[in-house]
Amino acid sequence: MHLRNARLQPAQRAINRSHLMQTLQQPRNAPSLLAQRATTRAKLLHFHHLAQRA
């Protein structure tokens, strides 16, 4: 379990770095990107909640 997390971490870090670079390159779009990410997270949480209830 711990080994799998250690393997996933660098990939996650790379994704975060590329995402940060995109945000820095497009300062005008940053607020909309954050809003989009927030709505996506809300949807995921909503579906997770529905799955738990079922």
N, C-alpha and C positions, 0 to 999 in steps of 0.2 A: 504493500500500500504506500509506504513512505517512498520507495524507489520510483513508483509510478508518478507520484507528485513531483519528485525531483526531476524526472524526465520531462514532465509537462511544463515546468516552470520556465525554462529558457524560451520555449515557443510562445508562452503567454507574454513574457517580457518583450519579445520581438514584436508581437502584435501590438502591445501597448506603445512601444516606441514608434512604430509606423503610424499608429493612430495619432500620437502626439505630434509627429512631424506634419501630418495632414492638417491638423488643427492649427499648427503654427503657420503653415503656408497659406491657410485661408482664414485669416482672422475675422473676416466679415461673416463667414459661415459658422463660426464657432458656436454662437448661441443656438442656432437652428440644429446643429449637430448634437449639442447637449440635450435639447428638447426631444430630438428624435430618439436619442439613446434612452431618455427617461420614459418616453411612451413605450418603447420596445420592452423595457424592463417591467413596466406596469403590466403590459400584456402577458409577459412571461409569468409574472407573479399571479396574475388572474387565472391563467390556464393551470398553473401549478395548484392553486387553491381548488379549482374545479376538479382536478384529478384526485386530490386528496379526499374530497367530499364523496366522490363516486364510489 
